[in-house]
Amino acid sequence: MKDFRVHARAGAALAAVLALSVGSSAFAAGATPDISGTYWATEYHAKLVIQGGGDLPLTAMGKDAYAKNQAGLKSGEITDAARKFCVPDGIPRSMASPYPFEIIQAPPGQITMVHELNHQIRVIAMDKPLQTYEQLVAFPFYNGHSVGHWEGDTLVVQTNGFNEKTFLDASGAPHTDMLVVTERLKKTGNQLEDVVTIHDPDYYTKDFSTRFTYALRNEVRLEDYVCGEPHRNINNIKGIPEARRANGGR
């Protein structure tokens, strides 16, 4: 009888250890990935770089809108409000920024992105459904309305509800208020990748994607930024000197 009780207690202890071990493994497998930190692009492109190569797949309407934007920006008839008045850049242009930004996985149920450029704040509501155009048409945002969820180690963010006051990039690539942007953010080592897919059927004949990469730079602190005033030196970012020469030195 004594041996039975000893074996029973040993068996119970082993079961408890196994249960704890299984529970820990299950928790680890289902744990939320950590992509928090400060990130900074090492390369800048004024125009979107299309994955797979080629030019923007513009419709006839899209070509007209792009030509008008480019001509207006060159002549001054169209103002790049994001650079003159520090309004948000819109997406994906905000993710092409040559200035650092921070990802904060808080408060609960939300991921927050804080950009040095224009003091932009993006709020990503986690595990919420993407709202319809009809739900958001009365409340369009410069950076749209974003919802996200995890697919393994990848954060998938969908954004819609944009106003039409922004460009997709610094060259004036256009979009309508029907734009839907899907981002897939994944951290590998000390690098963050963001693959961005554009869906806007009025201006583009098909969906297309672009890709941004950033280095983890937790030693960097975000600084103040005011349009038209001196701020952080970014001339060491690949592509910035070329972009400034093309823009008359600005």
C-alpha positions in Angstrom: 0.0 0.0 0.0 2.8 2.3 0.9 4.6 1.7 -2.4 1.3 2.4 -4.2 1.0 5.8 -2.5 4.6 6.6 -3.2 4.2 5.8 -6.9 0.9 7.6 -7.0 2.4 10.8 -5.6 5.4 10.5 -8.0 3.0 10.0 -10.9 1.0 13.0 -9.8 4.1 15.1 -9.5 5.3 14.0 -13.0 1.9 14.8 -14.4 2.0 18.3 -12.9 5.5 18.9 -14.3 4.3 17.7 -17.8 1.2 19.9 -17.6 3.4 22.9 -16.7 5.8 22.1 -19.5 3.0 21.7 -22.0 1.3 24.9 -20.8 4.6 26.8 -21.1 5.1 25.5 -24.6 1.6 26.4 -25.6 2.0 29.9 -24.1 5.3 30.3 -26.0 3.7 29.1 -29.2 0.8 31.6 -28.8 2.8 34.5 -27.4 2.5 37.8 -29.2 5.6 38.7 -31.2 7.6 41.7 -30.0 8.2 44.2 -32.8 8.4 47.2 -30.4 11.3 49.6 -30.7 12.7 52.5 -32.7 13.3 51.9 -36.4 15.1 53.9 -39.1 15.3 53.3 -42.8 18.7 53.0 -44.3 17.5 53.9 -47.8 15.0 56.5 -49.2 13.1 56.5 -52.5 11.0 59.5 -53.6 9.0 57.2 -55.9 7.5 53.8 -55.0 9.7 50.9 -56.0 7.3 48.3 -57.3 8.1 44.7 -56.4 8.8 42.8 -59.5 9.9 45.9 -61.3 8.0 48.2 -63.8 6.0 51.3 -63.5 2.8 52.1 -61.6 0.0 50.1 -63.2 -2.2 53.2 -63.8 -5.6 53.3 -65.4 -6.5 56.1 -67.8 -8.0 58.0 -64.9 -4.9 57.3 -62.8 -2.6 58.5 -65.5 -4.5 61.8 -65.8 -4.4 62.3 -62.1 -0.7 61.5 -61.8 0.1 63.9 -64.7 -1.9 66.7 -63.1 -0.2 66.1 -59.7 3.3 66.1 -61.1 2.7 69.2 -63.2 1.0 71.0 -60.3 3.8 70.2 -57.9 6.4 71.5 -60.4 4.5 74.7 -61.1 3.5 75.3 -57.6 -0.3 75.1 -58.4 -0.5 72.1 -56.1 1.0 72.2 -52.6 2.6 69.3 -51.0 0.8 70.0 -47.7 2.7 67.3 -45.8 5.9 69.2 -46.3 4.5 72.8 -46.1 2.0 72.4 -43.3 3.2 69.2 -41.5 -0.1 67.3 -42.1 0.2 63.5 -42.1 1.8 61.9 -45.2 -0.7 59.2 -45.7 0.1 55.5 -46.3 2.4 54.2 -47.7 4.3 57.5 -48.0 4.6 57.8 -44.2 6.4 54.4 -44.1 8.9 55.7 -46.7 10.1 58.4 -44.3 13.9 58.9 -43.9 13.3 59.9 -40.3 13.0 57.4 -37.4 9.8 56.1 -36.0 8.8 54.1 -32.9 6.4 51.1 -32.6 4.7 50.8 -29.2 2.7 47.7 -28.5 0.3 49.4 -26.1 -2.2 50.1 -24.7 -3.9 46.6 -24.7 -5.6 45.9 -27.9 -3.7 48.5 -29.8 -0.3 49.0 -31.6 0.8 52.6 -31.8 3.3 54.1 -34.3 4.9 57.4 -33.5 6.8 59.1 -36.4 9.3 61.9 -35.9 8.4 63.3 -39.3 5.3 65.6 -38.8 4.7 64.1 -35.4 2.4 61.5 -37.0 0.7 59.0 -34.8 -0.9 55.9 -36.3 -3.3 53.8 -34.1 -3.8 50.2 -35.1 -6.8 48.5 -33.5 -6.0 44.9 -33.0 -8.4 42.1 -33.9 -11.1 44.4 -35.1 -12.8 44.1 -38.5 -12.0 46.4 -41.3 -14.8 48.9 -41.5 -16.6 49.4 -44.8 -16.3 52.5 -47.0 -19.9 53.4 -46.0 -19.0 53.3 -42.3 -16.0 55.6 -42.8 -17.0 58.0 -45.6 -18.0 60.7 -43.1 -14.7 60.4 -41.1 -11.8 60.2 -43.6 -8.3 60.5 -42.1 -5.0 61.5 -43.7 -3.5 58.2 -42.6 -6.8 56.3 -42.8 -8.3 53.9 -40.2 -6.1 50.9 -39.4 -6.9 47.4 -38.0 -4.4 44.6 -37.4 -4.0 41.0 -36.5 -1.1 38.5 -36.2 -0.5 35.7 -38.7 2.3 33.8 -36.9 5.2 36.3 -36.6 3.8 38.7 -39.1 1.6 41.7 -38.2 -1.0 42.2 -40.9 -2.4 45.8 -41.0 -5.3 46.8 -43.2 -6.1 50.5 -43.7 -9.0 52.3 -45.4 -11.1 55.4 -44.8 -8.5 57.8 -46.4 -9.2 61.4 -47.5 -7.8 62.4 -50.9 -5.4 65.1 -49.7 -2.3 62.9 -49.7 0.0 61.2 -52.3 1.2 57.6 -52.3 4.8 58.9 -52.6 6.8 62.1 -52.9 6.4 62.1 -56.7 2.7 62.7 -56.5 1.4 59.2 -57.1 -2.4 59.6 -56.7 -5.1 57.6 -54.9 -8.9 57.9 -54.4 -10.9 57.7 -51.2 -11.5 54.0 -52.1 -7.8 53.1 -51.4 -7.2 50.1 -49.2 -3.6 49.4 -48.0 -2.5 46.1 -46.6 0.8 45.9 -44.8 2.7 42.8 -43.6 5.3 43.7 -41.0 7.8 41.2 -39.9 10.9 41.5 -37.6 13.9 39.4 -38.4 16.8 39.9 -36.1 17.5 43.6 -36.0 15.6 44.4 -39.2 11.9 45.2 -39.7 10.3 44.6 -43.1 7.0 46.1 -44.3 5.5 44.8 -47.5 2.8 47.1 -48.6 0.0 46.2 -51.1 -2.1 48.9 -52.8 -5.7 48.3 -53.9 -7.4 51.2 -55.6 -9.2 50.0 -58.8 -10.2 53.4 -60.1 -6.6 54.6 -60.5 -4.7 51.3 -60.8 -5.3 48.3 -63.2 -4.2 45.8 -60.6 -3.0 45.6 -57.0 0.7 46.1 -56.6 3.2 46.0 -53.8 6.3 47.8 -52.5 8.7 46.9 -49.7 10.4 49.0 -47.0 13.1 47.8 -44.6 14.3 49.4 -41.4 17.1 48.9 -38.9 16.3 48.6 -35.2 17.8 51.7 -33.6 16.9 51.7 -29.9 19.7 54.0 -29.1 18.0 56.7 -31.2 15.5 59.1 -29.5 12.8 60.8 -31.6 13.4 64.6 -31.9 11.2 67.6 -32.5 10.1 68.3 -36.1 8.7 71.6 -37.4 8.1 72.2 -41.2 10.5 74.7 -42.6 12.8 74.8 -39.6 16.2 73.0 -39.1 16.0 69.5 -37.8 17.9 66.2 -37.8 20.6 65.7 -40.5 19.6 62.8 -42.7 22.1 63.3 -45.5 23.7 59.9 -44.6 20.5 58.1 -45.6 21.1 56.5 -49.1 19.0 58.3 -51.7 18.5 61.6 -49.7 21.3 63.6 -51.4 20.0 62.6 -54.8 16.4 63.4 -53.9 17.4 66.8 -52.6 19.4 67.6 -55.8 16.3 66.6 -57.8 14.2 68.9 -55.7 16.4 72.0 -56.1 18.5 71.3 -52.9 15.5 71.1 -50.5 
